[in-house]
Amino acid sequence: MILVIPIAYLWFGLLPLYFTDVADYVSYQVPLLTAYFLLMLWITPTRYLPIISSAVGTFATFRMLPTVVSSLIRPFGKPFRVTPKGSGNQANQFDRYTFSWIAALITITALGLLIDLVPETTQTQAEFSPIAAFWAGINIVVLLIASLICFEKPQRLFHAFKLDEPAAVDDISGRLVSLALDKAVVAVPADSQFESKSVFLHLEGFAPFRAELRQVTQRRRSMSRGGDRQAYYLHLHFDLHGPIRDKMIVKLYTGDYSQDIPDIDKVAVSINLLLRSFGRVRTS
């Protein structure tokens, strides 16, 4: 409705609210919107960014709204899927369907602004026009940010947990610092060497299983003795099946590992958003 109301006004002159002047509209709506934003910041102080959060919700709308409407008409038809991208997140690099809807709404809103600027074609009342233009401008910004999500880089499906447990890669001992159902990160001494990218990962309570060494990063790690030392972080990927996969699921979700969600780095979000708008992705 937030996206449609400015379009309906700019194209057909339909007012969302009836009022005498702009002061009335501001006095009714500004306190309401202020209370809403303050409530969201109070409930989720580190997880809510007004424009970006609205863009994420807008992106989800185009996928979820048709399913919601069809469920009302045919409640026992297609099953409802909560996530807009779901299991196809790893394969899909461009959401053509959502991008088409977003592009259409941006075009219609921009044309409505042009219609409102031309006296011969305008359908609006002068009092509400500045508010409608500002509203439409905000909508276009939100839609542009939502369109960037359509080009989202594929993300891993499984959540990784932070650990600090003993582990070994081939015959080299180290510390397991991160573990997911398809990936592990093991810290080993900086002088470690491996003959190939195909290694065996040894975890406590598991038989050794094969993993692929895809990436090695280097940084300092605090050791129990001798202070900070340089360490290699091995990023190991694997594909488990059968009983060992079930056992890994049990370990991850009953192991009392930290599930804390880190606070949003607003500076990093802003930089990544700027880079994404120029077709670049910042990697950590």
C-alpha positions in Angstrom: 0.0 0.0 0.0 2.9 2.4 0.7 4.2 1.8 -2.8 0.7 2.1 -4.5 -0.7 5.2 -2.7 1.6 7.8 -4.3 1.0 6.2 -7.7 -2.8 6.3 -7.3 -2.6 10.0 -6.3 -0.1 11.1 -9.0 -2.0 9.3 -11.8 -5.6 9.7 -10.8 -5.7 12.4 -8.1 -7.0 10.0 -5.5 -6.3 11.3 -2.0 -5.2 8.8 0.7 -6.6 11.2 3.4 -8.9 14.2 3.3 -7.6 17.3 5.0 -7.7 21.1 4.7 -4.0 21.9 4.3 -0.5 20.4 4.6 -0.3 21.4 8.3 -3.2 19.1 9.1 -1.5 16.2 7.3 1.8 16.8 9.1 0.2 17.1 12.5 -1.7 13.8 12.1 1.0 11.7 10.4 4.4 12.9 11.7 3.7 11.9 15.3 2.4 8.5 14.1 5.5 7.8 12.0 7.8 9.1 14.7 6.3 6.8 17.3 6.6 3.9 14.8 10.3 4.5 14.2 11.1 5.0 17.9 9.3 1.7 18.7 11.3 -0.2 16.1 14.5 1.3 17.3 13.6 0.4 20.9 12.6 -3.2 20.0 15.6 -3.9 17.7 18.1 -1.2 18.5 20.9 -2.9 16.5 19.0 -4.7 13.8 16.8 -1.9 12.2 17.9 0.5 9.5 14.8 2.5 8.3 15.4 2.7 4.6 17.3 -0.6 4.2 14.9 -2.6 6.3 12.0 -1.2 4.3 13.9 -2.3 1.1 14.3 -5.8 2.4 10.6 -6.0 3.3 9.7 -4.6 -0.2 11.8 -7.3 -1.9 10.1 -10.0 0.1 6.6 -8.6 -0.7 6.8 -9.4 -4.4 7.5 -13.0 -3.7 5.2 -13.5 -0.7 2.2 -11.4 -1.6 1.0 -13.6 -4.6 1.3 -16.7 -2.3 -0.6 -15.1 0.5 -3.4 -14.0 -1.9 -3.6 -17.4 -3.6 -3.8 -19.0 -0.1 -6.8 -16.9 0.7 -8.5 -18.0 -2.5 -7.3 -21.6 -2.4 -6.2 -22.4 1.1 -5.4 -26.1 0.4 -3.5 -25.5 -2.8 0.3 -24.8 -3.1 2.2 -25.0 0.2 3.3 -21.6 1.7 7.1 -21.0 1.6 8.4 -18.5 4.1 11.7 -17.5 2.5 11.6 -15.6 -0.8 14.7 -17.3 -2.1 14.7 -20.5 -0.1 16.8 -23.4 -1.2 17.6 -21.8 -4.6 19.7 -19.2 -2.9 23.0 -20.9 -3.8 22.1 -21.3 -7.5 20.2 -18.2 -8.4 22.3 -15.1 -9.0 19.5 -12.9 -10.5 15.8 -12.7 -9.5 14.3 -11.8 -12.8 10.7 -12.0 -11.5 11.1 -9.6 -8.6 13.4 -7.2 -10.6 10.7 -6.9 -13.3 8.0 -5.9 -10.7 10.4 -3.4 -9.1 11.4 -1.9 -12.4 7.8 -1.5 -13.4 6.9 0.3 -10.1 9.9 2.6 -10.4 8.9 3.5 -14.0 5.2 4.1 -13.1 6.1 6.2 -10.0 8.7 8.3 -12.0 6.1 8.8 -14.8 3.6 9.9 -12.2 6.0 12.5 -11.0 6.4 13.8 -14.5 2.7 13.9 -15.0 2.3 15.9 -11.8 4.9 18.5 -13.0 3.1 19.2 -16.3 0.1 21.5 -15.6 -1.8 20.2 -18.6 -1.7 16.6 -17.4 -1.7 16.9 -13.6 -4.6 15.2 -11.8 -3.5 16.4 -8.3 -4.3 19.1 -5.9 -1.6 21.6 -5.2 -1.7 21.2 -1.4 -0.8 17.5 -1.4 1.6 17.6 -4.3 4.8 18.3 -2.3 4.0 15.5 0.1 3.3 13.1 -2.7 6.5 14.0 -4.5 8.5 13.4 -1.4 6.7 10.2 -0.7 7.3 9.0 -4.3 10.9 9.9 -4.1 11.4 7.8 -0.9 9.6 4.9 -2.6 11.9 5.1 -5.6 15.0 5.0 -3.3 13.6 2.0 -1.4 12.8 0.3 -4.7 16.3 0.9 -6.1 17.9 -0.6 -3.0 15.5 -3.6 -3.2 16.5 -4.0 -6.9 20.1 -4.5 -5.7 19.0 -7.5 -3.7 17.9 -9.1 -6.9 21.5 -9.4 -7.9 22.6 -10.8 -4.6 25.7 -12.9 -4.4 24.7 -16.5 -3.6 25.0 -17.2 0.1 25.6 -20.4 2.0 22.5 -22.2 3.3 23.9 -23.4 6.6 24.6 -21.3 9.7 28.1 -21.6 11.1 28.7 -21.8 14.9 31.7 -20.4 16.7 33.7 -23.1 18.5 37.0 -23.6 20.3 37.7 -27.4 20.2 40.6 -29.6 19.4 40.8 -30.9 15.8 43.3 -32.2 13.4 43.8 -31.9 9.6 45.6 -35.0 8.3 48.3 -35.3 11.0 48.5 -31.7 12.0 46.8 -30.7 15.3 44.9 -27.4 15.5 41.8 -25.8 17.0 38.3 -25.9 15.4 37.0 -22.3 15.5 33.9 -22.5 13.2 31.7 -25.4 12.1 28.7 -25.7 9.9 27.0 -28.7 8.2 29.1 -28.1 5.1 32.1 -26.2 6.2 34.7 -26.0 9.0 37.4 -23.5 9.9 40.5 -24.9 11.6 43.4 -22.9 13.0 46.8 -24.5 12.6 50.4 -23.3 13.2 51.7 -21.0 10.5 54.5 -23.5 9.5 52.0 -26.2 8.6 52.2 -27.8 5.1 49.8 -30.0 3.2 50.5 -32.2 0.2 47.1 -31.7 -1.5 43.8 -29.8 -1.2 42.1 -33.1 -0.3 42.6 -33.7 3.4 41.1 -35.7 6.2 39.4 -33.8 9.1 39.6 -35.3 12.5 36.9 -34.2 15.0 36.3 -35.4 18.5 33.6 -38.1 18.4 33.7 -38.5 14.6 35.6 -40.9 12.3 38.0 -39.0 10.0 36.2 -37.8 6.9 37.4 -36.2 3.7 37.2 -32.4 3.1 38.4 -30.0 0.5 40.8 -27.2 1.4 39.4 -24.2 -0.6 40.9 -21.2 1.2 43.7 -20.3 3.7 43.7 -17.1 5.6 46.4 -15.9 8.1 46.0 -13.8 11.2 47.1 -13.8 14.9 45.5 -16.2 17.3 45.7 -16.1 21.1 47.5 -19.3 22.3 47.1 -20.7 25.8 50.9 -20.5 26.3 53.3 -18.1 24.6 50.9 -15.3 23.9 49.7 -14.4 20.4 51.0 -16.4 17.5 50.6 -16.3 13.8 48.2 -19.0 12.6 46.7 -20.3 9.4 43.0 -20.6 9.2 42.0 -23.5 6.9 38.6 -23.2 5.3 37.5 -26.8 4.7 34.4 -27.7 2.7 32.7 -31.2 2.8 29.5 -32.9 1.8 28.3 -35.4 4.5 25.7 -38.1 3.9 23.9 -40.7 6.0 24.6 -41.3 9.7 27.6 -39.0 9.9 25.5 -36.1 8.6 22.8 -36.8 11.2 25.5 -37.0 13.9 26.9 -33.6 12.8 23.4 -32.1 13.0 23.0 -33.4 16.5 26.4 -31.9 17.4 25.7 -28.5 16.0 22.2 -28.0 17.4 22.6 -29.6 20.8 26.2 -28.5 21.5 25.3 -25.4 23.5 27.3 -23.3 21.1 26.9 -19.5 20.9 24.1 -18.4 18.6 24.6 -14.6 19.3 23.7 -12.4 16.3 26.4 -9.8 15.8 25.3 -6.1 15.8 24.9 -4.5 12.4 28.0 -2.5 11.4 26.1 0.5 9.9 29.3 1.9 8.3 30.0 -1.4 6.6 26.4 -1.7 5.4 26.6 1.8 3.9 29.9 1.0 2.1 28.7 -2.3 0.8 25.5 -0.7 -0.4 27.5 1.9 -2.3 29.8 -0.7 -3.8 26.8 -2.9 -4.8 25.2 0.0 -6.6 28.4 0.1 -8.8 28.4 -3.6 -9.3 31.1 -4.5 -6.8 31.0 -6.7 -3.7 33.2 -6.0 -0.7 34.7 -9.2 0.8 36.0 -9.5 4.3 
